[in-house]
Amino acid sequence: MVNEARPHTIITDTELCGVSANIASRIKGMDIFVTSKLDDVSSAKKNKTPVALEVTIGDRKDLQKISQALSRSKT
């Protein structure tokens, strides 16, 4: 089913064999490391590991805090 859909990336916490798409997962060692911790993002970037930041936005204040933190992490 996954190979028929041909997605660029699949987000899962299960190891999938025989899938041609990238795997984004909280499991280290997958194609893209998914985390909600900014420290993990910095560490992954230093190790040249593709990383995706998972965020939960409850209100506008959360969005502003996340935007500011991401702006600081670029430097």
PDB file of N, CA, C and O in Angstrom:
ATOM      1  N   MET A   1       0.824  -1.189   0.000  1.00  0.00           N
ATOM      2  CA  MET A   1       0.000   0.000   0.000  1.00  0.00           C
ATOM      3  C   MET A   1       0.873   1.260   0.000  1.00  0.00           C
ATOM      4  O   MET A   1       0.617   2.192  -0.763  1.00  0.00           O
ATOM      5  N   VAL A   2       1.903   1.289   0.855  1.00  0.00           N
ATOM      6  CA  VAL A   2       2.778   2.454   0.948  1.00  0.00           C
ATOM      7  C   VAL A   2       3.512   2.684  -0.364  1.00  0.00           C
ATOM      8  O   VAL A   2       3.585   3.816  -0.842  1.00  0.00           O
ATOM      9  N   ASN A   3       4.048   1.636  -0.944  1.00  0.00           N
ATOM     10  CA  ASN A   3       4.777   1.790  -2.204  1.00  0.00           C
ATOM     11  C   ASN A   3       3.865   2.249  -3.335  1.00  0.00           C
ATOM     12  O   ASN A   3       4.314   2.950  -4.242  1.00  0.00           O
ATOM     13  N   GLU A   4       2.583   1.861  -3.294  1.00  0.00           N
ATOM     14  CA  GLU A   4       1.630   2.321  -4.307  1.00  0.00           C
ATOM     15  C   GLU A   4       1.383   3.817  -4.180  1.00  0.00           C
ATOM     16  O   GLU A   4       1.300   4.520  -5.187  1.00  0.00           O
ATOM     17  N   ALA A   5       1.264   4.308  -2.947  1.00  0.00           N
ATOM     18  CA  ALA A   5       0.997   5.732  -2.710  1.00  0.00           C
ATOM     19  C   ALA A   5       2.215   6.595  -3.034  1.00  0.00           C
ATOM     20  O   ALA A   5       2.076   7.767  -3.384  1.00  0.00           O
ATOM     21  N   ARG A   6       3.404   6.014  -2.917  1.00  0.00           N
ATOM     22  CA  ARG A   6       4.666   6.677  -3.218  1.00  0.00           C
ATOM     23  C   ARG A   6       4.858   8.004  -2.479  1.00  0.00           C
ATOM     24  O   ARG A   6       5.162   9.016  -3.111  1.00  0.00           O
ATOM     25  N   PRO A   7       4.685   8.018  -1.147  1.00  0.00           N
ATOM     26  CA  PRO A   7       4.917   9.258  -0.406  1.00  0.00           C
ATOM     27  C   PRO A   7       6.413   9.544  -0.302  1.00  0.00           C
ATOM     28  O   PRO A   7       7.230   8.632  -0.425  1.00  0.00           O
ATOM     29  N   HIS A   8       6.766  10.784  -0.080  1.00  0.00           N
ATOM     30  CA  HIS A   8       8.171  11.149   0.132  1.00  0.00           C
ATOM     31  C   HIS A   8       8.634  10.623   1.485  1.00  0.00           C
ATOM     32  O   HIS A   8       9.726  10.066   1.597  1.00  0.00           O
ATOM     33  N   THR A   9       7.798  10.801   2.521  1.00  0.00           N
ATOM     34  CA  THR A   9       8.167  10.427   3.880  1.00  0.00           C
ATOM     35  C   THR A   9       6.973   9.823   4.596  1.00  0.00           C
ATOM     36  O   THR A   9       5.832  10.240   4.398  1.00  0.00           O
ATOM     37  N   ILE A  10       7.256   8.833   5.432  1.00  0.00           N
ATOM     38  CA  ILE A  10       6.245   8.211   6.284  1.00  0.00           C
ATOM     39  C   ILE A  10       6.638   8.493   7.726  1.00  0.00           C
ATOM     40  O   ILE A  10       7.799   8.325   8.101  1.00  0.00           O
ATOM     41  N   ILE A  11       5.673   8.922   8.538  1.00  0.00           N
ATOM     42  CA  ILE A  11       5.929   9.161   9.957  1.00  0.00           C
ATOM     43  C   ILE A  11       5.396   7.964  10.728  1.00  0.00           C
ATOM     44  O   ILE A  11       4.197   7.687  10.704  1.00  0.00           O
ATOM     45  N   THR A  12       6.293   7.253  11.417  1.00  0.00           N
ATOM     46  CA  THR A  12       5.893   6.064  12.165  1.00  0.00           C
ATOM     47  C   THR A  12       6.924   5.760  13.242  1.00  0.00           C
ATOM     48  O   THR A  12       8.090   6.132  13.110  1.00  0.00           O
ATOM     49  N   ASP A  13       6.508   5.097  14.289  1.00  0.00           N
ATOM     50  CA  ASP A  13       7.440   4.631  15.313  1.00  0.00           C
ATOM     51  C   ASP A  13       7.648   3.127  15.202  1.00  0.00           C
ATOM     52  O   ASP A  13       8.068   2.473  16.157  1.00  0.00           O
ATOM     53  N   THR A  14       7.350   2.590  14.029  1.00  0.00           N
ATOM     54  CA  THR A  14       7.542   1.172  13.750  1.00  0.00           C
ATOM     55  C   THR A  14       8.546   1.041  12.614  1.00  0.00           C
ATOM     56  O   THR A  14       8.460   1.762  11.620  1.00  0.00           O
ATOM     57  N   GLU A  15       9.484   0.136  12.754  1.00  0.00           N
ATOM     58  CA  GLU A  15      10.438  -0.085  11.665  1.00  0.00           C
ATOM     59  C   GLU A  15       9.719  -0.792  10.519  1.00  0.00           C
ATOM     60  O   GLU A  15       9.079  -1.824  10.719  1.00  0.00           O
ATOM     61  N   LEU A  16       9.828  -0.233   9.329  1.00  0.00           N
ATOM     62  CA  LEU A  16       9.200  -0.811   8.143  1.00  0.00           C
ATOM     63  C   LEU A  16      10.284  -1.273   7.184  1.00  0.00           C
ATOM     64  O   LEU A  16      11.194  -0.513   6.854  1.00  0.00           O
ATOM     65  N   CYS A  17      10.189  -2.498   6.745  1.00  0.00           N
ATOM     66  CA  CYS A  17      11.172  -3.039   5.798  1.00  0.00           C
ATOM     67  C   CYS A  17      10.592  -3.017   4.390  1.00  0.00           C
ATOM     68  O   CYS A  17       9.387  -3.193   4.206  1.00  0.00           O
ATOM     69  N   GLY A  18      11.435  -2.804   3.413  1.00  0.00           N
ATOM     70  CA  GLY A  18      11.014  -2.879   2.023  1.00  0.00           C
ATOM     71  C   GLY A  18      10.216  -1.689   1.537  1.00  0.00           C
ATOM     72  O   GLY A  18       9.537  -1.779   0.514  1.00  0.00           O
ATOM     73  N   VAL A  19      10.283  -0.567   2.255  1.00  0.00           N
ATOM     74  CA  VAL A  19       9.555   0.635   1.861  1.00  0.00           C
ATOM     75  C   VAL A  19      10.548   1.608   1.241  1.00  0.00           C
ATOM     76  O   VAL A  19      11.611   1.862   1.806  1.00  0.00           O
ATOM     77  N   SER A  20      10.202   2.149   0.082  1.00  0.00           N
ATOM     78  CA  SER A  20      11.142   3.028  -0.615  1.00  0.00           C
ATOM     79  C   SER A  20      11.097   4.472  -0.120  1.00  0.00           C
ATOM     80  O   SER A  20      11.976   5.261  -0.465  1.00  0.00           O
ATOM     81  N   ALA A  21      10.095   4.835   0.680  1.00  0.00           N
ATOM     82  CA  ALA A  21       9.976   6.201   1.193  1.00  0.00           C
ATOM     83  C   ALA A  21      10.900   6.410   2.389  1.00  0.00           C
ATOM     84  O   ALA A  21      11.307   5.452   3.046  1.00  0.00           O
ATOM     85  N   ASN A  22      11.224   7.667   2.663  1.00  0.00           N
ATOM     86  CA  ASN A  22      11.965   7.994   3.879  1.00  0.00           C
ATOM     87  C   ASN A  22      11.087   7.690   5.091  1.00  0.00           C
ATOM     88  O   ASN A  22       9.861   7.774   5.013  1.00  0.00           O
ATOM     89  N   ILE A  23      11.718   7.339   6.203  1.00  0.00           N
ATOM     90  CA  ILE A  23      10.990   7.077   7.439  1.00  0.00           C
ATOM     91  C   ILE A  23      11.364   8.154   8.449  1.00  0.00           C
ATOM     92  O   ILE A  23      12.537   8.321   8.783  1.00  0.00           O
ATOM     93  N   ALA A  24      10.360   8.887   8.935  1.00  0.00           N
ATOM     94  CA  ALA A  24      10.549   9.857  10.012  1.00  0.00           C
ATOM     95  C   ALA A  24      10.019   9.207  11.278  1.00  0.00           C
ATOM     96  O   ALA A  24       8.881   8.738  11.316  1.00  0.00           O
ATOM     97  N   SER A  25      10.857   9.180  12.327  1.00  0.00           N
ATOM     98  CA  SER A  25      10.500   8.426  13.521  1.00  0.00           C
ATOM     99  C   SER A  25      11.225   8.952  14.746  1.00  0.00           C
ATOM    100  O   SER A  25      12.271   9.592  14.633  1.00  0.00           O
ATOM    101  N   ARG A  26      10.665   8.679  15.922  1.00  0.00           N
ATOM    102  CA  ARG A  26      11.349   8.977  17.181  1.00  0.00           C
ATOM    103  C   ARG A  26      12.463   7.964  17.440  1.00  0.00           C
ATOM    104  O   ARG A  26      13.284   8.152  18.338  1.00  0.00           O
ATOM    105  N   ILE A  27      12.486   6.904  16.659  1.00  0.00           N
ATOM    106  CA  ILE A  27      13.524   5.882  16.790  1.00  0.00           C
ATOM    107  C   ILE A  27      14.788   6.413  16.115  1.00  0.00           C
ATOM    108  O   ILE A  27      14.773   6.732  14.926  1.00  0.00           O
ATOM    109  N   LYS A  28      15.869   6.505  16.867  1.00  0.00           N
ATOM    110  CA  LYS A  28      17.124   6.985  16.283  1.00  0.00           C
ATOM    111  C   LYS A  28      17.616   5.980  15.250  1.00  0.00           C
ATOM    112  O   LYS A  28      17.438   4.771  15.403  1.00  0.00           O
ATOM    113  N   GLY A  29      18.234   6.498  14.202  1.00  0.00           N
ATOM    114  CA  GLY A  29      18.765   5.647  13.151  1.00  0.00           C
ATOM    115  C   GLY A  29      17.871   5.571  11.926  1.00  0.00           C
ATOM    116  O   GLY A  29      18.262   4.990  10.914  1.00  0.00           O
ATOM    117  N   MET A  30      16.682   6.145  11.998  1.00  0.00           N
ATOM    118  CA  MET A  30      15.809   6.189  10.829  1.00  0.00           C
ATOM    119  C   MET A  30      16.265   7.342   9.924  1.00  0.00           C
ATOM    120  O   MET A  30      17.202   8.062  10.269  1.00  0.00           O
ATOM    121  N   ASP A  31      15.617   7.519   8.783  1.00  0.00           N
ATOM    122  CA  ASP A  31      16.016   8.550   7.823  1.00  0.00           C
ATOM    123  C   ASP A  31      15.928   9.960   8.413  1.00  0.00           C
ATOM    124  O   ASP A  31      16.815  10.787   8.197  1.00  0.00           O
ATOM    125  N   ILE A  32      14.858  10.225   9.157  1.00  0.00           N
ATOM    126  CA  ILE A  32      14.634  11.533   9.771  1.00  0.00           C
ATOM    127  C   ILE A  32      14.270  11.302  11.231  1.00  0.00           C
ATOM    128  O   ILE A  32      13.352  10.539  11.531  1.00  0.00           O
ATOM    129  N   PHE A  33      14.988  11.961  12.143  1.00  0.00           N
ATOM    130  CA  PHE A  33      14.733  11.820  13.575  1.00  0.00           C
ATOM    131  C   PHE A  33      13.672  12.835  13.985  1.00  0.00           C
ATOM    132  O   PHE A  33      13.834  14.028  13.728  1.00  0.00           O
ATOM    133  N   VAL A  34      12.587  12.385  14.619  1.00  0.00           N
ATOM    134  CA  VAL A  34      11.496  13.238  15.081  1.00  0.00           C
ATOM    135  C   VAL A  34      11.626  13.417  16.587  1.00  0.00           C
ATOM    136  O   VAL A  34      11.748  12.441  17.326  1.00  0.00           O
ATOM    137  N   THR A  35      11.598  14.670  17.040  1.00  0.00           N
ATOM    138  CA  THR A  35      11.707  14.942  18.468  1.00  0.00           C
ATOM    139  C   THR A  35      10.921  16.197  18.828  1.00  0.00           C
ATOM    140  O   THR A  35      10.642  17.036  17.971  1.00  0.00           O
ATOM    141  N   SER A  36      10.572  16.313  20.092  1.00  0.00           N
ATOM    142  CA  SER A  36       9.912  17.522  20.579  1.00  0.00           C
ATOM    143  C   SER A  36      10.851  18.320  21.483  1.00  0.00           C
ATOM    144  O   SER A  36      10.438  19.311  22.085  1.00  0.00           O
ATOM    145  N   LYS A  37      12.112  17.893  21.580  1.00  0.00           N
ATOM    146  CA  LYS A  37      13.084  18.551  22.462  1.00  0.00           C
ATOM    147  C   LYS A  37      14.088  19.361  21.638  1.00  0.00           C
ATOM    148  O   LYS A  37      14.739  18.832  20.738  1.00  0.00           O
ATOM    149  N   LEU A  38      14.201  20.655  21.960  1.00  0.00           N
ATOM    150  CA  LEU A  38      15.127  21.513  21.217  1.00  0.00           C
ATOM    151  C   LEU A  38      16.572  21.054  21.362  1.00  0.00           C
ATOM    152  O   LEU A  38      17.357  21.196  20.425  1.00  0.00           O
ATOM    153  N   ASP A  39      16.938  20.506  22.522  1.00  0.00           N
ATOM    154  CA  ASP A  39      18.303  19.999  22.704  1.00  0.00           C
ATOM    155  C   ASP A  39      18.603  18.873  21.719  1.00  0.00           C
ATOM    156  O   ASP A  39      19.707  18.788  21.180  1.00  0.00           O
ATOM    157  N   ASP A  40      17.610  18.008  21.486  1.00  0.00           N
ATOM    158  CA  ASP A  40      17.788  16.917  20.525  1.00  0.00           C
ATOM    159  C   ASP A  40      17.969  17.456  19.107  1.00  0.00           C
ATOM    160  O   ASP A  40      18.734  16.906  18.315  1.00  0.00           O
ATOM    161  N   VAL A  41      17.253  18.545  18.796  1.00  0.00           N
ATOM    162  CA  VAL A  41      17.370  19.153  17.467  1.00  0.00           C
ATOM    163  C   VAL A  41      18.799  19.649  17.254  1.00  0.00           C
ATOM    164  O   VAL A  41      19.409  19.384  16.218  1.00  0.00           O
ATOM    165  N   SER A  42      19.322  20.370  18.242  1.00  0.00           N
ATOM    166  CA  SER A  42      20.695  20.890  18.135  1.00  0.00           C
ATOM    167  C   SER A  42      21.704  19.765  17.984  1.00  0.00           C
ATOM    168  O   SER A  42      22.613  19.839  17.157  1.00  0.00           O
ATOM    169  N   SER A  43      21.538  18.730  18.785  1.00  0.00           N
ATOM    170  CA  SER A  43      22.454  17.586  18.742  1.00  0.00           C
ATOM    171  C   SER A  43      22.403  16.891  17.383  1.00  0.00           C
ATOM    172  O   SER A  43      23.439  16.552  16.811  1.00  0.00           O
ATOM    173  N   ALA A  44      21.196  16.682  16.873  1.00  0.00           N
ATOM    174  CA  ALA A  44      21.038  16.012  15.577  1.00  0.00           C
ATOM    175  C   ALA A  44      21.668  16.843  14.463  1.00  0.00           C
ATOM    176  O   ALA A  44      22.331  16.300  13.580  1.00  0.00           O
ATOM    177  N   LYS A  45      21.463  18.156  14.505  1.00  0.00           N
ATOM    178  CA  LYS A  45      22.039  19.026  13.478  1.00  0.00           C
ATOM    179  C   LYS A  45      23.561  18.985  13.520  1.00  0.00           C
ATOM    180  O   LYS A  45      24.211  18.991  12.474  1.00  0.00           O
ATOM    181  N   LYS A  46      24.135  18.943  14.725  1.00  0.00           N
ATOM    182  CA  LYS A  46      25.595  18.860  14.851  1.00  0.00           C
ATOM    183  C   LYS A  46      26.118  17.562  14.245  1.00  0.00           C
ATOM    184  O   LYS A  46      27.207  17.529  13.672  1.00  0.00           O
ATOM    185  N   ASN A  47      25.327  16.489  14.375  1.00  0.00           N
ATOM    186  CA  ASN A  47      25.712  15.182  13.826  1.00  0.00           C
ATOM    187  C   ASN A  47      25.282  15.009  12.372  1.00  0.00           C
ATOM    188  O   ASN A  47      25.423  13.929  11.800  1.00  0.00           O
ATOM    189  N   LYS A  48      24.755  16.085  11.779  1.00  0.00           N
ATOM    190  CA  LYS A  48      24.287  16.076  10.385  1.00  0.00           C
ATOM    191  C   LYS A  48      23.185  15.038  10.138  1.00  0.00           C
ATOM    192  O   LYS A  48      23.097  14.438   9.067  1.00  0.00           O
ATOM    193  N   THR A  49      22.349  14.847  11.168  1.00  0.00           N
ATOM    194  CA  THR A  49      21.205  13.947  11.071  1.00  0.00           C
ATOM    195  C   THR A  49      19.976  14.769  10.694  1.00  0.00           C
ATOM    196  O   THR A  49      19.684  15.755  11.371  1.00  0.00           O
ATOM    197  N   PRO A  50      19.245  14.405   9.643  1.00  0.00           N
ATOM    198  CA  PRO A  50      18.000  15.112   9.338  1.00  0.00           C
ATOM    199  C   PRO A  50      17.052  14.994  10.532  1.00  0.00           C
ATOM    200  O   PRO A  50      16.874  13.911  11.092  1.00  0.00           O
ATOM    201  N   VAL A  51      16.452  16.109  10.910  1.00  0.00           N
ATOM    202  CA  VAL A  51      15.613  16.123  12.108  1.00  0.00           C
ATOM    203  C   VAL A  51      14.341  16.913  11.842  1.00  0.00           C
ATOM    204  O   VAL A  51      14.349  17.912  11.123  1.00  0.00           O
ATOM    205  N   ALA A  52      13.244  16.446  12.438  1.00  0.00           N
ATOM    206  CA  ALA A  52      11.962  17.144  12.375  1.00  0.00           C
ATOM    207  C   ALA A  52      11.554  17.470  13.801  1.00  0.00           C
ATOM    208  O   ALA A  52      11.614  16.611  14.681  1.00  0.00           O
ATOM    209  N   LEU A  53      11.141  18.708  14.030  1.00  0.00           N
ATOM    210  CA  LEU A  53      10.702  19.128  15.350  1.00  0.00           C
ATOM    211  C   LEU A  53       9.193  18.984  15.439  1.00  0.00           C
ATOM    212  O   LEU A  53       8.453  19.550  14.634  1.00  0.00           O
ATOM    213  N   GLU A  54       8.753  18.228  16.417  1.00  0.00           N
ATOM    214  CA  GLU A  54       7.321  18.036  16.652  1.00  0.00           C
ATOM    215  C   GLU A  54       6.889  19.043  17.709  1.00  0.00           C
ATOM    216  O   GLU A  54       7.453  19.078  18.802  1.00  0.00           O
ATOM    217  N   VAL A  55       5.894  19.860  17.389  1.00  0.00           N
ATOM    218  CA  VAL A  55       5.417  20.866  18.336  1.00  0.00           C
ATOM    219  C   VAL A  55       3.919  20.741  18.532  1.00  0.00           C
ATOM    220  O   VAL A  55       3.186  20.301  17.646  1.00  0.00           O
ATOM    221  N   THR A  56       3.486  21.142  19.717  1.00  0.00           N
ATOM    222  CA  THR A  56       2.063  21.204  20.025  1.00  0.00           C
ATOM    223  C   THR A  56       1.745  22.662  20.312  1.00  0.00           C
ATOM    224  O   THR A  56       2.343  23.276  21.196  1.00  0.00           O
ATOM    225  N   ILE A  57       0.816  23.201  19.574  1.00  0.00           N
ATOM    226  CA  ILE A  57       0.462  24.607  19.727  1.00  0.00           C
ATOM    227  C   ILE A  57      -0.935  24.681  20.322  1.00  0.00           C
ATOM    228  O   ILE A  57      -1.921  24.296  19.694  1.00  0.00           O
ATOM    229  N   GLY A  58      -0.994  25.190  21.562  1.00  0.00           N
ATOM    230  CA  GLY A  58      -2.273  25.310  22.255  1.00  0.00           C
ATOM    231  C   GLY A  58      -2.927  26.659  22.042  1.00  0.00           C
ATOM    232  O   GLY A  58      -4.153  26.768  22.031  1.00  0.00           O
ATOM    233  N   ASP A  59      -2.106  27.693  21.873  1.00  0.00           N
ATOM    234  CA  ASP A  59      -2.641  29.035  21.650  1.00  0.00           C
ATOM    235  C   ASP A  59      -1.590  29.896  20.956  1.00  0.00           C
ATOM    236  O   ASP A  59      -0.484  29.437  20.672  1.00  0.00           O
ATOM    237  N   ARG A  60      -1.947  31.135  20.691  1.00  0.00           N
ATOM    238  CA  ARG A  60      -1.060  32.036  19.948  1.00  0.00           C
ATOM    239  C   ARG A  60       0.251  32.276  20.696  1.00  0.00           C
ATOM    240  O   ARG A  60       1.303  32.438  20.077  1.00  0.00           O
ATOM    241  N   LYS A  61       0.186  32.299  22.030  1.00  0.00           N
ATOM    242  CA  LYS A  61       1.396  32.513  22.829  1.00  0.00           C
ATOM    243  C   LYS A  61       2.391  31.372  22.602  1.00  0.00           C
ATOM    244  O   LYS A  61       3.597  31.605  22.510  1.00  0.00           O
ATOM    245  N   ASP A  62       1.882  30.140  22.513  1.00  0.00           N
ATOM    246  CA  ASP A  62       2.743  28.991  22.218  1.00  0.00           C
ATOM    247  C   ASP A  62       3.429  29.167  20.868  1.00  0.00           C
ATOM    248  O   ASP A  62       4.626  28.912  20.735  1.00  0.00           O
ATOM    249  N   LEU A  63       2.678  29.596  19.885  1.00  0.00           N
ATOM    250  CA  LEU A  63       3.223  29.787  18.540  1.00  0.00           C
ATOM    251  C   LEU A  63       4.352  30.816  18.556  1.00  0.00           C
ATOM    252  O   LEU A  63       5.378  30.624  17.903  1.00  0.00           O
ATOM    253  N   GLN A  64       4.166  31.904  19.298  1.00  0.00           N
ATOM    254  CA  GLN A  64       5.203  32.932  19.390  1.00  0.00           C
ATOM    255  C   GLN A  64       6.455  32.388  20.066  1.00  0.00           C
ATOM    256  O   GLN A  64       7.567  32.656  19.611  1.00  0.00           O
ATOM    257  N   LYS A  65       6.290  31.630  21.143  1.00  0.00           N
ATOM    258  CA  LYS A  65       7.437  31.052  21.858  1.00  0.00           C
ATOM    259  C   LYS A  65       8.212  30.092  20.957  1.00  0.00           C
ATOM    260  O   LYS A  65       9.443  30.103  20.936  1.00  0.00           O
ATOM    261  N   ILE A  66       7.489  29.274  20.223  1.00  0.00           N
ATOM    262  CA  ILE A  66       8.131  28.307  19.329  1.00  0.00           C
ATOM    263  C   ILE A  66       8.878  29.033  18.216  1.00  0.00           C
ATOM    264  O   ILE A  66      10.007  28.668  17.888  1.00  0.00           O
ATOM    265  N   SER A  67       8.262  30.054  17.637  1.00  0.00           N
ATOM    266  CA  SER A  67       8.913  30.825  16.572  1.00  0.00           C
ATOM    267  C   SER A  67      10.193  31.475  17.076  1.00  0.00           C
ATOM    268  O   SER A  67      11.209  31.467  16.380  1.00  0.00           O
ATOM    269  N   GLN A  68      10.153  32.038  18.282  1.00  0.00           N
ATOM    270  CA  GLN A  68      11.343  32.674  18.854  1.00  0.00           C
ATOM    271  C   GLN A  68      12.440  31.645  19.110  1.00  0.00           C
ATOM    272  O   GLN A  68      13.607  31.893  18.809  1.00  0.00           O
ATOM    273  N   ALA A  69      12.074  30.504  19.659  1.00  0.00           N
ATOM    274  CA  ALA A  69      13.067  29.459  19.948  1.00  0.00           C
ATOM    275  C   ALA A  69      13.712  28.952  18.665  1.00  0.00           C
ATOM    276  O   ALA A  69      14.921  28.723  18.626  1.00  0.00           O
ATOM    277  N   LEU A  70      12.918  28.776  17.623  1.00  0.00           N
ATOM    278  CA  LEU A  70      13.467  28.305  16.350  1.00  0.00           C
ATOM    279  C   LEU A  70      14.383  29.347  15.725  1.00  0.00           C
ATOM    280  O   LEU A  70      15.395  28.996  15.120  1.00  0.00           O
ATOM    281  N   SER A  71      14.043  30.618  15.864  1.00  0.00           N
ATOM    282  CA  SER A  71      14.902  31.685  15.340  1.00  0.00           C
ATOM    283  C   SER A  71      16.245  31.684  16.049  1.00  0.00           C
ATOM    284  O   SER A  71      17.281  31.883  15.415  1.00  0.00           O
ATOM    285  N   ARG A  72      16.238  31.463  17.356  1.00  0.00           N
ATOM    286  CA  ARG A  72      17.491  31.420  18.124  1.00  0.00           C
ATOM    287  C   ARG A  72      18.316  30.195  17.764  1.00  0.00           C
ATOM    288  O   ARG A  72      19.546  30.257  17.759  1.00  0.00           O
ATOM    289  N   SER A  73      17.655  29.079  17.461  1.00  0.00           N
ATOM    290  CA  SER A  73      18.396  27.838  17.187  1.00  0.00           C
ATOM    291  C   SER A  73      19.103  27.870  15.831  1.00  0.00           C
ATOM    292  O   SER A  73      19.978  27.039  15.585  1.00  0.00           O
ATOM    293  N   LYS A  74      18.752  28.795  14.957  1.00  0.00           N
ATOM    294  CA  LYS A  74      19.400  28.902  13.644  1.00  0.00           C
ATOM    295  C   LYS A  74      20.808  29.459  13.758  1.00  0.00           C
ATOM    296  O   LYS A  74      21.632  29.252  12.868  1.00  0.00           O
ATOM    297  N   THR A  75      21.087  30.161  14.840  1.00  0.00           N
ATOM    298  CA  THR A  75      22.414  30.775  14.989  1.00  0.00           C
ATOM    299  C   THR A  75      23.383  29.868  15.677  1.00  0.00           C
ATOM    300  O   THR A  75      24.540  30.239  15.877  1.00  0.00           O
TER     301      THR A  75
END
